[in-house]
Amino acid sequence: MSLKNDIEMVKEELNSEEKFFEKAVITEKFIKKYKNVMIGSVALIVIVVAGNLIYDVKESNRIESTNVALASLTKNPADNKAYEELKSLSPALFDVWNYSQAIKNKDIEGLKKLEGSKTFIIDDLIQYELAQNSQDIAKLDRYSSKQNAIYSDLAQIQTAILLIKENKIELAHQKLKTIDTTSSLYNIAKSLLHYGVK
């Protein structure tokens, strides 16, 4: 009995070893077949991770340099080196800086230079400021009819006030009626309609 058991055990071990070697051979063939793909994948992962790290470091340095240039300009607006550095590092922040200085100094020519800014919000604010400062009904209308204009309702109210001054009361009322009830300026428009010249 025991010899029979021993023989069965040896057979099982041989079968196990045979299966192990079979799997080893299959694995070796798989590795040989896809070796270049696996090496390429690992290399690609390493390159992507390294690229992301390098980009993050460069971006962090750019942001830090931009902040230093902006802080320097805040302390001394005449600092040409910081001005040029801000211009090259962050064109959007450069436009914001120029806009703030033009508004602070009431510099209409400075605002005109910024017209067409690639920074959407600055371009919108400049268009509003120029239309508002010109007191031109056509410019205010053009601005307020723009989709997503930030100060659309305010421009409508200013247009209505200019029309009232020109004694075009009916047209002014039409402008005021276009202001939506959800607008923060609705009550002002309502007051102008109610208490304004009829």
C-alpha positions in Angstrom: 0.0 0.0 0.0 2.7 2.4 0.9 4.6 1.8 -2.2 1.5 2.5 -4.2 1.0 5.8 -2.2 4.6 6.7 -2.7 4.4 6.2 -6.5 1.2 8.3 -6.6 2.9 11.0 -4.6 5.9 11.0 -7.0 3.6 11.1 -10.0 1.7 14.1 -8.5 5.0 15.9 -7.8 6.2 15.2 -11.3 2.9 16.5 -12.7 3.2 19.6 -10.5 6.8 20.2 -11.6 5.8 19.5 -15.2 3.0 22.1 -14.9 5.4 24.6 -13.2 7.9 24.2 -16.0 5.2 24.4 -18.6 4.0 27.7 -17.1 7.6 28.9 -16.9 8.1 28.2 -20.6 4.8 30.0 -21.5 5.8 32.9 -19.3 9.3 33.0 -20.9 7.7 33.0 -24.4 5.3 35.7 -23.4 8.1 37.9 -22.1 10.3 37.3 -25.2 7.3 38.1 -27.4 6.3 41.3 -25.6 9.6 42.3 -24.1 9.9 45.5 -26.3 6.3 46.5 -25.6 6.8 46.1 -21.8 10.1 48.0 -21.8 8.5 50.7 -24.0 5.6 51.0 -21.6 7.8 51.3 -18.6 10.0 53.9 -20.4 6.9 55.8 -21.4 5.6 55.9 -17.9 8.9 57.1 -16.6 9.1 59.8 -19.3 5.5 61.0 -18.6 6.1 61.1 -14.8 9.4 62.9 -15.3 7.8 65.3 -17.7 5.0 66.1 -15.3 7.4 66.7 -12.5 9.6 69.0 -14.7 6.4 70.9 -15.9 5.2 71.3 -12.3 8.5 72.7 -11.1 8.7 75.1 -14.1 5.1 76.2 -13.6 5.7 76.8 -9.9 8.8 78.8 -10.6 6.9 80.9 -13.2 4.1 81.6 -10.8 6.6 82.6 -8.1 8.5 84.9 -10.5 5.1 86.4 -11.6 4.1 87.1 -8.0 7.5 88.7 -7.3 7.2 90.9 -10.4 3.6 91.9 -9.4 4.6 92.6 -5.8 7.5 94.8 -7.1 5.1 96.7 -9.4 2.7 97.2 -6.5 5.4 98.8 -4.5 6.8 100.8 -7.4 4.6 101.1 -10.5 7.5 102.7 -12.5 9.7 99.5 -12.2 10.3 98.8 -15.9 12.1 95.5 -15.2 9.2 94.1 -13.2 6.8 95.4 -15.8 8.6 93.6 -18.7 8.9 90.5 -16.6 5.2 90.4 -15.7 4.5 91.0 -19.4 6.5 87.9 -20.5 5.5 85.6 -17.6 1.8 86.2 -17.5 0.1 88.2 -20.3 -3.3 87.8 -18.6 -2.1 89.2 -15.3 -0.2 91.9 -17.2 -3.5 93.0 -18.7 -5.1 93.0 -15.3 -2.3 95.2 -14.0 -2.6 97.7 -16.9 -6.4 97.8 -16.5 -6.1 98.5 -12.8 -3.6 101.3 -13.4 -5.7 102.8 -16.2 -8.8 102.8 -13.9 -6.9 104.2 -11.0 -5.4 107.0 -13.1 -8.6 107.5 -15.1 -6.4 106.9 -18.2 -8.8 106.5 -21.2 -5.9 106.2 -23.6 -4.5 103.4 -21.4 -7.8 101.6 -21.6 -7.9 102.0 -25.4 -4.5 100.3 -25.7 -6.0 97.3 -23.9 -8.9 96.9 -26.2 -9.0 93.4 -27.7 -7.3 91.8 -24.7 -7.2 88.0 -24.9 -8.3 87.9 -21.3 -12.1 87.8 -21.7 -13.0 89.6 -18.4 -10.5 92.4 -19.0 -11.7 92.9 -22.6 -15.3 93.0 -21.4 -14.5 95.5 -18.6 -12.6 97.7 -21.0 -15.4 97.8 -23.5 -17.8 98.8 -20.7 -15.5 101.5 -19.3 -14.9 103.0 -22.8 -18.7 103.0 -23.6 -19.6 104.4 -20.2 -16.9 107.1 -20.3 -18.0 108.2 -23.8 -21.6 108.6 -22.7 -22.4 107.4 -26.2 -25.8 105.6 -26.4 -24.8 103.6 -29.4 -21.7 102.2 -27.7 -23.6 101.4 -24.5 -26.2 99.6 -26.6 -23.6 97.7 -28.5 -22.0 96.7 -25.2 -25.3 95.7 -23.5 -26.4 93.6 -26.4 -23.2 91.5 -26.3 -23.8 88.0 -25.0 -22.3 87.4 -21.5 -21.6 91.1 -21.0 -20.8 91.6 -17.3 -22.4 95.0 -16.9 -25.2 94.6 -19.4 -27.9 95.7 -17.1 -25.9 98.7 -15.8 -25.2 99.7 -19.4 -29.0 99.5 -20.1 -29.7 101.8 -17.1 -27.1 104.3 -18.2 -28.5 104.2 -21.7 -32.0 104.9 -20.3 -30.7 107.8 -18.2 -29.0 109.3 -21.3 -32.3 108.9 -23.3 -34.2 110.6 -20.5 -31.8 113.5 -20.6 -32.4 113.7 -24.4 -36.2 113.6 -23.6 -36.7 110.3 -25.3 -38.8 109.0 -22.5 -40.6 106.2 -24.3 -37.3 104.7 -25.6 -35.8 105.0 -22.1 -38.7 103.1 -20.7 -38.3 100.3 -23.3 -34.7 100.0 -22.2 -35.6 99.8 -18.6 -38.2 97.1 -19.2 -35.6 94.8 -20.7 -33.9 94.4 -17.3 -34.8 91.0 -15.8 -36.6 90.7 -12.5 -33.7 88.6 -11.2 -31.1 91.3 -11.8 -29.6 93.2 -8.9 -30.4 96.4 -10.8 -34.1 95.6 -11.3 -35.2 97.8 -8.4 -33.3 100.7 -9.8 -34.9 100.2 -13.2 -38.3 99.9 -11.6 -37.7 103.1 -9.6 -36.7 104.9 -12.8 -39.8 103.7 -14.5 -42.0 104.6 -11.7 -40.5 107.9 -10.5 -38.7 108.9 -13.6 -40.1 111.4 -16.1 -43.2 110.0 -17.8 
